[in-house]
């Protein structure tokens, strides 16, 4: 049994890690924890913002994601589970879908994002996109 668990450090994704551990222990599931550094277009920054400053922010986001994955990995290992990690870059929903489809996973687990209403119609959410496009079983943790 193999689980793909997506996390971004939010409250929902922390609950997701706990739920994944709860499900994985009795099944002795192998876990892959995935986190994605979202690309932030340079045009969203104020005028005069240098490329160097932009790259520094990107590096900080990558370091934070690496730390998040290391913490998640430690949680699973403390519970006797085999775990791998993947750090992606780009659109989180697209990256999760790509990894889920390319991997031999039995279950994709991720947190919900409660955007709701009009915002959700315009932006969508990572969990909604994953549910719509992944052909694997998906568990959304609230």
C-alpha positions as CSV (number, residue, x, y, z in Angstrom):
1,X,0.0,0.0,0.0
2,X,1.4,3.4,-1.0
3,X,0.2,6.9,0.0
4,X,1.0,10.2,-1.5
5,X,0.5,12.9,1.2
6,X,0.6,16.6,0.1
7,X,1.4,19.2,2.7
8,X,2.0,23.0,2.8
9,X,2.3,23.6,6.5
10,X,-1.2,24.9,6.9
11,X,-3.5,23.7,9.7
12,X,-5.3,21.4,7.3
13,X,-2.1,19.8,6.1
14,X,-0.9,19.2,9.6
15,X,-4.2,17.4,10.3
16,X,-3.6,15.5,7.0
17,X,-0.2,14.2,8.3
18,X,-1.9,12.9,11.4
19,X,-4.7,11.2,9.4
20,X,-2.1,9.7,7.1
21,X,-0.2,8.3,10.0
22,X,-3.4,6.9,11.5
23,X,-4.3,5.1,8.3
24,X,-0.8,4.0,7.4
25,X,0.3,2.3,10.6
26,X,-2.1,-0.7,10.5
27,X,-1.6,-1.0,6.7
28,X,2.2,-0.6,6.9
29,X,1.8,1.8,4.0
30,X,4.8,3.4,2.3
31,X,4.5,7.2,2.4
32,X,5.6,9.8,0.0
33,X,5.3,13.3,1.4
34,X,5.1,16.0,-1.2
35,X,5.3,19.8,-0.9
36,X,5.3,22.4,-3.7
37,X,6.9,25.8,-3.8
38,X,4.4,27.9,-5.7
39,X,5.9,30.0,-8.5
40,X,5.3,33.7,-7.7
41,X,5.5,35.8,-10.9
42,X,7.9,38.6,-10.6
43,X,5.3,41.1,-11.8
44,X,3.4,40.8,-8.5
45,X,6.2,42.6,-6.7
46,X,6.4,46.4,-6.5
47,X,8.2,48.4,-9.1
48,X,11.9,48.6,-8.3
49,X,12.1,45.2,-6.8
50,X,15.3,43.7,-8.0
51,X,15.8,40.3,-9.5
52,X,18.3,39.5,-6.7
53,X,15.6,40.3,-4.1
54,X,13.1,38.1,-6.0
55,X,15.6,35.2,-6.1
56,X,16.3,35.6,-2.4
57,X,12.6,35.2,-1.6
58,X,12.4,32.1,-3.9
59,X,15.4,30.6,-2.0
60,X,13.7,31.3,1.4
61,X,10.5,29.6,0.2
62,X,12.5,26.6,-1.0
63,X,14.4,26.4,2.4
64,X,11.1,26.7,4.3
65,X,9.6,23.8,2.1
66,X,12.7,21.7,2.8
67,X,12.3,22.2,6.5
68,X,8.6,21.4,6.3
69,X,9.3,18.1,4.5
70,X,12.0,17.2,7.0
71,X,9.6,17.7,9.9
72,X,6.9,15.6,8.1
73,X,9.5,12.9,7.3
74,X,10.5,12.8,11.0
75,X,6.8,12.4,12.1
76,X,6.3,9.4,9.9
77,X,9.7,7.8,10.8
78,X,8.8,8.2,14.5
79,X,5.8,6.1,13.9
80,X,7.8,3.4,12.2
81,X,6.7,4.2,8.6
82,X,8.8,4.1,5.5
83,X,8.8,7.6,4.0
84,X,10.2,9.5,1.0
85,X,9.9,13.2,0.2
86,X,9.4,15.2,-2.9
87,X,9.8,18.9,-3.3
88,X,8.1,20.4,-6.4
89,X,8.1,23.8,-7.9
90,X,5.2,25.4,-9.8
91,X,1.4,25.1,-9.5
92,X,0.7,22.9,-6.5
93,X,-2.5,21.2,-8.0
94,X,-0.8,20.5,-11.3
95,X,2.4,19.1,-9.6
96,X,0.4,16.9,-7.2
97,X,-1.7,15.5,-10.1
98,X,1.4,14.8,-12.1
99,X,3.2,12.9,-9.3
100,X,0.0,11.1,-8.4
101,X,-0.6,9.9,-11.9
102,X,3.1,8.9,-12.5
103,X,3.4,7.1,-9.2
104,X,2.0,3.8,-8.2
105,X,-0.1,5.3,-5.3
106,X,-3.1,3.7,-3.8
107,X,-4.3,6.8,-2.1
108,X,-3.6,10.6,-2.4
109,X,-4.2,12.5,0.9
110,X,-4.4,16.2,1.2
111,X,-6.1,18.9,3.3
112,X,-9.0,21.0,2.3
113,X,-8.8,24.7,1.8
114,X,-12.2,26.2,2.6
115,X,-12.0,29.1,0.1
116,X,-15.7,28.8,-0.6
117,X,-18.1,31.0,-2.5
118,X,-17.1,33.4,-5.3
119,X,-13.4,33.1,-4.7
120,X,-13.6,29.3,-5.2
121,X,-15.4,29.8,-8.5
122,X,-12.6,32.1,-9.8
123,X,-9.5,30.5,-8.3
124,X,-10.5,26.9,-7.5
125,X,-8.6,25.2,-4.9
126,X,-5.8,22.7,-4.8
127,X,-8.0,20.0,-3.3
128,X,-10.8,20.5,-5.8
129,X,-8.4,20.3,-8.8
130,X,-6.8,17.2,-7.4
131,X,-10.1,15.5,-6.9
132,X,-11.2,16.4,-10.4
133,X,-8.1,15.3,-12.3
134,X,-6.4,12.5,-10.4
135,X,-7.6,9.0,-11.4
136,X,-6.5,7.6,-8.0
137,X,-8.5,7.5,-4.8
138,X,-8.3,10.9,-3.0
139,X,-8.9,11.6,0.7
140,X,-9.5,15.2,1.7
141,X,-8.9,15.9,5.3
142,X,-10.9,18.7,7.0
